[in-house]
Structures are given as structure tokens and as C-alpha cells.
Amino acid sequence: MKNEFFHAIKIVWENCTGCTRCVRVCPTQALRVRNGKVQLDSRRCIDCGKCVTTCPYKALRTTADNLDSIKKFKFKMAIISTTYAGQFAENIDYPTAKRALFELGFDDVASEAMVTEMMSRMIRDYINEHKDTRPIISSHCPAIVRLIQVRFSSLLPNILHIEAPMSVLALYFKDKICREKNLSEDEVGIFMIVPCPAQVTAVHQPEGTYKNAQDGAISIQEIYQQAMCKMKEASESDREIEIYPGGLSWAISGSQADEIDDGNIRTLAVSGINNVIKILHKMENHQLDHYDFVVMHSCINGCVGGVLNVENPFIASSRIKRLLRTAKHKNFKDKYFYDMFLKGKFDVKPLEPRSIMHLDDTIKSAIQKMKQIQLISQKLPGLDCSACGSPSCEVLAEDIVDGKATIADCVVLLREKQKK
């Protein structure tokens, strides 16, 4: 188990006012306010970005690789998220938006959308081969995978043991480019163009992978700004661009589940971290065992809702749906790609839970500390107001026993004491 975790969310200390808004919305209780400033527990954080969108003072920000990172590679490839197509206004067509990436220095560009149809086939095969596991949970959203590791570890065996589409493409193209260009893996740079901090983290600290072929993750926000400066050159380019509009639908919540549902497989789609948590509780209680496959997105409306996007998620969804209606559908068929799947090249290892509450190395001491937590919890008011800087009274009790807070941090008890 890793002791240190990479995170794409960073704290801007000078902007923090200690207001505790972020503390109250964090789904994994990863944030505290101590001495007037927010602190992040790296064991608990899943990089969902909920705190970033909640903080009005920009005290929490996202980080990603910059475009200059590609320069150290001999061959540079971009793999773009399905959300990329929805970021540009109607006067910029999707092929032109992709051509702009070549103008930015990439030697090749591929889209997550090109493999979604083949991924659907692979997922259906997996579901049918694992009939004893229900429901199977999509591995598409890395924030959800980490949420399960932190809060719902009993459901880890339910996660689909196949890499997410962008990771699958990275493995495929790293292998393909090295073979065809006679290059070493160190000379080929595969960069993800991503819509959320969880995907940045997944590139730099992937979970369960046998081999990581990704060399960096650049936010759609940065790429958009740079690409817009190259639109004139891109619009004048005669470079042929392949697009797979059918696969773009995976950017929108519900589309992946609909595609997997072939009439024999019952699917469910959920978006928004709070909605996901409610569904995961039901799964733990075996209330949803009648579903075969569940697709979860931490962001409302799916990946179009990621905080590293530029466009409003509903406008982006509308643009993608228009592309689905108007563009000519094209299938990606590659025998070598499917052979890689059959050989297990896209498999992932069983995931481990994250130990977020390590009380002590010895069982005896851990039990004593657990009793202390219970006693302190009984003294606290149970309001979960977060005024103390902890997300709840129970967590404050844990922090007190862990030496990270004192009972004097409870504003309610302090006021009662002052009245006496």
C-alpha cells in the first residue's frame, strides 16, 4: 500500500479564509481547517474537484502538465477525451479542433471515442464471463474508483477489471508507434487531454495497472486556450482527420450504460458524487444485485461536467448530441487491438482499499483509541456544523484522538462553557 499519494488538487494558502465550505462538501472527509487554513488528507482525497468548484476564494486549484512537457519526446501523441468535441463554438467544426492539436506540436492525435464501440463489446464479454459478480461497476471514472477504495472497500471486487478507454488507447498506441516507427518507449510521449483532476491523478498515480503507458495529462482548459490561437492555421490545413462521432456520446451520463444494454444486460447510470454515494450504499446492502452493470460519474451529467473543461456541461452536451445526429458514423476495427484485449494487455490488478483510519500499530492500543473516540463523540453536540474545522463531530473525535485537534475546537461546547 502506498504511503504517499499524488494529487492534482493543490491549496493556495494565501487565498484561504478558513470558511469551511470545502470541508462540508468533501465526499471523503479529506479536508480540515486548522489554524484558520484548510488542510488536505492525502489518504482520503479522490480528486473529484468538488472543493474546487465550491470555494469562492480560489484557495483550492487544480494542476496538470503543461504543453511544454511534450517537447522532451521524439514522437508526441495526444489522446483526447470525448468531452473535447463539445468545447468549441458551432463555427469551429470538430475536425478543425483536432487539427489544431497538430499545430500545437503533436505528431498524432487519437480520440477516446474511437474505441468505445470495441470497449462495449469487451465489457459485455466481461459481464457475461463474471456472472457471480453483480452489479459490475464501470472503471471509467477514476474518482469513483478511488471513492470505492476509500469508503466502500467491500465493493472493490465489483469494479470492472479492464482499463478505462483512454488508458487502453495509450497502451495500444505506445505499442503500435514503437513497432511502426522503430522507437523506444522512452522516445514516445503519450499525453491525455483530460476534463478533470481525477484523470490527471490517474495518469501520474494509476491504480491497479500492470503497465502505465501515459506520460502526462494536460487539461482541456489549457489545450483549448492554446488551440484557439492556432485555429486559422488549422482551418487552412488539408490534413485528413478521422472522427468517430458515435463514441463521443460517452462524455454524457447514461450513454455508456445505454450502449452496453443489449437487451440481456440490465444497466444503470448515475452522475454526481452525492447521488453516487447513495447508490453505493444500496449496493453494499445488496439492494441492486439485479443490475448487471452500473456506470458512475462523479460529475453531474458525466465527463462534460469536469472542472477542467471550458464550456458549460449542458451546452457541451448539446453540441455533442448534434454531432451524433449530423456526422457520419465510423467504426474502429483493429484485430491487433482486440488481440491485445484477449491476451490480457488491458487487464488491471485487483484494487486494494485505502487505509484512512490507522489508529495504532498494535490491536490493543487501537481498541483503546476507538473507545476514546466513542467517549469523546458522546460529549460532542452531534450538530456536524463544521465550525470546528472538521467535517463532522465524529471526525472531530477521531482528530482529537489522533492529536490533530482538541475538544476546545468545538465552538458549541466552548460557548456552553463560557456561559457557565
matplotlib code that plots the C-alpha trace (Angstrom):
import matplotlib.pyplot as plt

x = [0.0, 1.3, 2.1, 2.2, -0.3, -0.2, -3.0, -4.0, -5.7, -3.4, -4.0, -3.4, -2.7, -2.8, -6.4, -7.9, -10.1, -10.9, -14.6, -15.0, -17.2, -14.9, -14.8, -18.6, -18.8, -15.9, -17.3, -14.4, -13.8, -10.4, -10.4, -9.9, -9.5, -6.8, -5.3, -7.5, -6.3, -7.5, -5.5, -5.8, -5.5, -3.9, -5.1, -8.7, -8.7, -10.1, -9.5, -13.2, -12.9, -16.0, -13.9, -12.6, -16.0, -17.3, -14.5, -15.4, -11.9, -9.9, -8.0, -8.1, -6.9, -6.2, -2.8, -1.9, 1.1, 1.7, 2.1, 5.9, 6.0, 5.7, 8.9, 11.2, 9.8, 10.8, 7.2, 4.4, 0.8, -2.4, -5.4, -8.3, -11.3, -14.8, -15.6, -13.2, -15.7, -18.2, -15.9, -15.8, -18.5, -20.5, -18.3, -15.4, -16.1, -14.7, -12.1, -10.6, -10.5, -8.5, -6.2, -5.3, -3.5, -1.1, -0.4, 0.5, 3.3, 1.6, 2.6, -0.6, -4.0, -6.5, -9.8, -11.2, -14.3, -12.7, -12.6, -15.9, -17.7, -15.0, -14.9, -18.6, -18.0, -15.2, -17.3, -20.2, -17.9, -16.6, -20.1, -21.1, -18.0, -18.4, -22.0, -21.2, -20.4, -23.3, -23.5, -20.2, -19.1, -17.6, -13.9, -14.4, -14.3, -11.1, -12.7, -15.3, -12.7, -10.9, -14.1, -14.8, -11.2, -11.7, -15.3, -16.8, -13.9, -16.3, -17.3, -13.7, -14.2, -17.2, -15.1, -14.6, -11.0, -10.4, -8.6, -10.6, -10.8, -8.1, -5.7, -6.4, -5.6, -2.4, -1.3, -2.3, -0.6, 2.6, 3.0, 1.9, 4.1, 7.2, 6.7, 6.0, 8.5, 11.2, 11.4, 11.9, 9.1, 11.1, 11.1, 7.3, 5.2, 1.5, -0.4, -4.0, -6.2, -8.5, -11.6, -11.0, -8.3, -9.1, -7.9, -4.7, -4.1, -4.9, -2.1, 0.5, -0.5, -2.6, -4.4, -4.2, -2.4, 0.2, 1.9, 1.4, 1.8, 0.8, 3.4, 1.3, -2.1, -2.9, -6.2, -8.7, -8.7, -5.0, -5.3, -8.4, -6.7, -3.6, -5.7, -7.8, -4.6, -4.0, -7.5, -6.5, -3.7, -5.9, -8.8, -6.4, -4.8, -5.7, -4.6, -7.1, -8.8, -10.7, -13.6, -15.7, -18.8, -20.7, -18.2, -18.5, -21.7, -19.7, -19.0, -22.6, -24.0, -26.3, -24.8, -22.3, -24.9, -27.3, -24.7, -23.8, -27.5, -28.1, -31.5, -29.9, -27.7, -29.5, -27.7, -27.9, -26.3, -25.6, -23.9, -23.0, -20.9, -23.7, -26.0, -23.2, -22.7, -26.4, -26.2, -23.1, -24.7, -27.6, -25.0, -23.3, -26.7, -27.3, -30.3, -29.1, -27.9, -30.5, -28.4, -25.6, -23.6, -23.5, -21.8, -21.0, -19.6, -18.5, -19.5, -23.1, -24.1, -20.9, -17.4, -18.8, -19.2, -15.5, -13.9, -11.1, -13.5, -14.2, -17.8, -21.0, -21.8, -25.3, -24.1, -21.3, -23.8, -26.0, -23.0, -22.0, -25.6, -25.7, -22.6, -24.1, -27.1, -25.2, -21.8, -21.3, -20.7, -17.5, -16.3, -12.7, -11.8, -8.4, -7.6, -4.3, -6.2, -8.7, -5.9, -4.3, -7.5, -7.7, -4.1, -5.0, -3.0, -5.8, -6.5, -6.0, -4.9, -7.5, -7.5, -6.7, -8.6, -7.0, -6.4, -7.7, -8.1, -4.9, -5.2, -2.2, 0.2, -1.0, -4.5, -4.7, -3.8, -6.1, -9.1, -8.3, -8.2, -11.5, -13.1, -11.7, -13.3, -16.6, -16.4, -15.4, -18.2, -20.8, -19.6, -19.9, -23.2, -23.7, -24.6, -22.0, -21.7, -18.0, -17.3, -14.5, -12.8, -13.7, -16.5, -18.5, -18.5, -17.4, -14.4, -13.5, -13.4, -11.0, -8.9, -8.7, -7.5, -5.1, -3.6, -4.7, -7.4, -8.6, -12.1, -11.7, -12.1, -15.8, -17.4, -20.7, -19.0, -16.8, -19.9, -21.6, -18.5, -18.3, -22.0, -21.2]
y = [0.0, 3.4, 5.8, 8.9, 9.9, 12.2, 14.8, 17.2, 19.5, 22.0, 24.5, 28.2, 29.1, 32.9, 32.7, 30.6, 32.3, 29.2, 29.4, 25.5, 25.5, 22.9, 20.9, 20.5, 19.3, 16.8, 13.3, 11.6, 13.9, 14.7, 18.4, 20.1, 23.7, 24.1, 27.4, 29.3, 27.4, 24.4, 21.1, 18.1, 14.5, 12.8, 9.4, 10.4, 12.8, 11.3, 14.5, 14.8, 18.6, 19.2, 21.5, 23.5, 24.4, 25.2, 27.5, 31.2, 32.4, 30.1, 28.6, 25.2, 24.8, 22.1, 21.3, 19.4, 19.0, 21.9, 21.8, 22.2, 18.7, 17.1, 18.6, 16.1, 13.2, 12.4, 11.3, 13.1, 11.8, 13.3, 11.2, 13.5, 12.9, 12.6, 16.0, 17.9, 17.9, 19.9, 22.7, 24.7, 27.0, 26.0, 28.0, 25.6, 22.1, 19.0, 18.1, 21.6, 21.5, 18.2, 19.7, 22.5, 19.9, 19.1, 22.8, 22.7, 20.2, 16.7, 14.2, 12.2, 12.7, 10.0, 10.3, 8.2, 8.0, 5.7, 2.7, 3.0, 0.6, -2.1, -1.3, -2.0, -5.4, -6.1, -5.0, -7.2, -10.2, -9.4, -9.1, -12.5, -14.2, -12.9, -13.9, -14.4, -10.7, -8.3, -5.5, -4.8, -1.2, 0.7, 1.7, 4.7, 7.4, 7.4, 9.5, 6.8, 4.1, 6.0, 6.7, 3.0, 2.4, 5.0, 4.5, 1.3, -1.2, -4.2, -3.3, -3.3, -6.8, -5.4, -2.9, -3.8, -5.2, -3.6, -0.3, 2.8, 3.7, 6.4, 4.1, 1.3, 3.6, 4.7, 1.1, 0.3, 3.4, 3.1, -0.4, 0.5, 3.6, 1.8, -1.1, 1.1, 3.9, 1.7, 3.9, 3.0, 3.6, 6.4, 8.3, 8.1, 10.5, 9.7, 12.7, 12.6, 15.7, 15.5, 17.1, 16.6, 16.4, 12.8, 11.9, 13.9, 11.9, 8.6, 9.3, 10.2, 7.5, 4.9, 2.3, -1.4, -1.1, -3.7, -1.2, 2.6, 3.9, 7.5, 10.2, 13.2, 14.8, 18.2, 20.0, 20.7, 24.3, 24.8, 23.0, 25.0, 28.3, 27.2, 25.6, 28.7, 30.6, 28.0, 27.9, 29.9, 27.5, 24.5, 25.7, 26.2, 22.7, 19.9, 17.2, 14.4, 13.8, 10.7, 11.3, 8.7, 10.7, 7.7, 7.3, 10.9, 10.1, 8.5, 12.0, 12.3, 10.3, 7.4, 6.9, 4.2, 2.3, 2.5, 1.1, -1.8, -2.7, -5.1, -6.3, -9.1, -6.9, -4.6, -1.3, 1.7, 5.2, 7.6, 11.0, 13.5, 12.4, 12.7, 10.6, 8.0, 7.7, 6.9, 4.2, 2.7, 2.4, 0.5, -1.8, -2.5, -3.6, -5.8, -3.8, -3.5, -7.1, -7.3, -4.9, -6.3, -3.1, 0.3, 3.4, 6.1, 9.6, 11.9, 14.9, 15.9, 15.0, 12.9, 13.9, 17.1, 18.3, 18.1, 21.1, 21.2, 21.8, 25.2, 25.0, 24.7, 21.0, 21.3, 23.4, 20.9, 18.0, 19.7, 20.2, 16.5, 15.3, 17.5, 15.8, 12.4, 13.3, 15.0, 13.4, 10.1, 7.2, 5.3, 2.1, 1.5, -2.1, -3.3, -7.0, -6.3, -4.1, -6.9, -9.4, -7.2, -7.4, -11.2, -11.5, -9.6, -6.4, -4.2, -6.0, -4.4, -5.9, -6.3, -3.0, -2.6, -0.4, 2.7, 2.6, 6.1, 5.5, 3.9, 4.3, 2.3, -0.4, -2.7, -4.1, -3.3, 0.4, 0.7, -0.7, 1.8, 4.7, 3.5, 3.6, 7.1, 8.2, 6.9, 8.6, 12.0, 11.6, 11.3, 14.6, 16.4, 18.0, 16.0, 19.0, 18.4, 22.1, 22.0, 25.2, 23.3, 22.7, 19.0, 17.8, 16.2, 15.6, 12.0, 13.1, 15.7, 13.0, 11.0, 14.1, 14.7, 11.1, 11.4, 14.5, 16.8, 18.7, 19.4, 19.4, 23.1, 23.4, 22.6, 26.1, 24.8, 23.3, 26.4, 28.7, 26.5, 26.6, 30.4, 30.7, 28.8]
z = [0.0, -1.0, 1.9, -0.3, -2.9, -5.9, -6.1, -8.8, -6.3, -4.5, -1.8, -2.3, 1.3, 0.9, -0.5, 2.2, 4.7, 6.8, 5.9, 5.9, 2.8, 1.2, 4.4, 4.3, 0.7, 0.5, 0.0, 1.7, 4.6, 3.2, 4.3, 7.6, 8.7, 11.3, 12.5, 10.0, 6.9, 5.0, 5.1, 2.9, 4.0, 1.0, 2.0, 1.7, -1.3, -4.5, -6.7, -7.6, -7.7, -5.6, -3.3, -6.2, -7.5, -4.0, -2.8, -3.7, -2.8, -5.2, -2.3, -3.9, -7.5, -10.0, -11.5, -14.7, -17.0, -19.4, -23.1, -22.9, -21.4, -24.8, -26.1, -24.5, -26.6, -30.2, -31.1, -29.4, -29.3, -27.9, -26.8, -26.3, -24.0, -25.6, -23.9, -26.2, -29.1, -27.0, -26.0, -29.3, -30.7, -33.7, -36.1, -35.3, -36.5, -34.7, -37.4, -37.3, -33.5, -33.8, -36.5, -34.1, -31.9, -34.7, -35.0, -31.3, -31.9, -31.6, -34.3, -34.0, -32.3, -31.3, -29.6, -26.8, -29.0, -31.5, -29.1, -27.3, -29.6, -29.2, -25.4, -25.2, -26.8, -24.3, -21.4, -22.4, -22.7, -19.2, -17.7, -19.3, -18.0, -14.4, -13.7, -10.0, -9.5, -9.6, -10.2, -12.1, -11.7, -14.7, -14.2, -16.5, -13.8, -11.7, -8.9, -8.4, -8.3, -5.6, -3.7, -3.5, -2.3, 0.5, 1.6, 0.0, 0.0, 0.1, -3.5, -4.9, -6.4, -8.3, -10.3, -14.0, -14.3, -17.7, -18.2, -19.0, -22.7, -22.7, -20.8, -23.3, -26.2, -24.5, -24.2, -27.8, -29.4, -27.3, -28.6, -32.2, -32.5, -31.1, -33.6, -36.7, -36.0, -34.6, -31.4, -27.8, -25.3, -23.7, -27.1, -27.4, -25.3, -24.9, -23.4, -22.2, -22.8, -19.8, -18.3, -14.6, -11.9, -11.1, -14.6, -14.1, -10.9, -12.7, -15.2, -12.5, -10.0, -11.7, -9.6, -10.5, -13.8, -14.9, -17.2, -17.4, -21.0, -20.2, -19.9, -18.9, -18.6, -19.9, -19.0, -21.7, -20.4, -21.3, -24.6, -25.5, -25.0, -27.0, -29.7, -30.2, -31.1, -33.9, -35.4, -38.5, -39.4, -38.5, -40.7, -43.7, -43.2, -45.6, -43.2, -43.2, -39.8, -38.7, -36.3, -34.6, -33.6, -32.2, -29.4, -28.3, -26.5, -23.7, -22.5, -21.4, -18.4, -19.4, -22.9, -21.9, -19.9, -22.9, -25.3, -23.0, -22.6, -25.4, -24.1, -21.9, -19.8, -17.3, -16.7, -14.5, -14.9, -12.1, -12.1, -9.3, -6.4, -3.8, -6.0, -6.5, -2.7, -2.2, -4.9, -3.4, -0.1, -1.7, -3.5, -0.1, 1.2, -1.9, -2.9, -6.5, -7.2, -10.0, -12.1, -14.3, -14.9, -13.3, -14.8, -12.3, -12.9, -10.1, -12.1, -12.8, -16.4, -16.9, -18.1, -19.7, -16.1, -15.3, -13.7, -16.3, -19.2, -20.6, -21.7, -19.7, -19.4, -20.8, -23.8, -24.4, -24.3, -26.8, -29.2, -28.9, -29.5, -32.6, -33.8, -33.2, -35.4, -38.2, -38.6, -40.5, -38.2, -38.5, -36.8, -35.5, -36.3, -35.5, -35.0, -33.2, -30.7, -29.9, -29.7, -27.0, -25.1, -25.5, -24.2, -21.1, -22.1, -20.9, -17.6, -14.2, -10.9, -8.1, -6.2, -2.5, -0.1, 1.3, 5.0, 6.0, 9.8, 11.1, 14.9, 16.1, 15.1, 17.9, 18.2, 22.0, 21.5, 18.5, 20.6, 23.4, 20.9, 19.4, 22.9, 23.4, 20.1, 21.2, 24.6, 23.0, 20.4, 23.2, 24.7, 21.4, 20.3, 17.2, 15.0, 12.4, 11.8, 10.8, 12.8, 14.5, 11.1, 10.9, 8.7, 11.5, 15.2, 14.7, 12.6, 15.2, 17.8, 15.6, 15.0, 18.8, 19.5, 16.5, 18.1, 15.3, 17.2, 20.7, 22.3, 22.7, 18.9, 19.3, 19.2, 20.7, 23.8, 24.2, 24.2, 26.8, 29.0, 28.7, 29.8, 32.9]

ax = plt.figure().add_subplot(projection="3d")
ax.plot(x, y, z, "-o")
ax.set_aspect("equal")
plt.show()
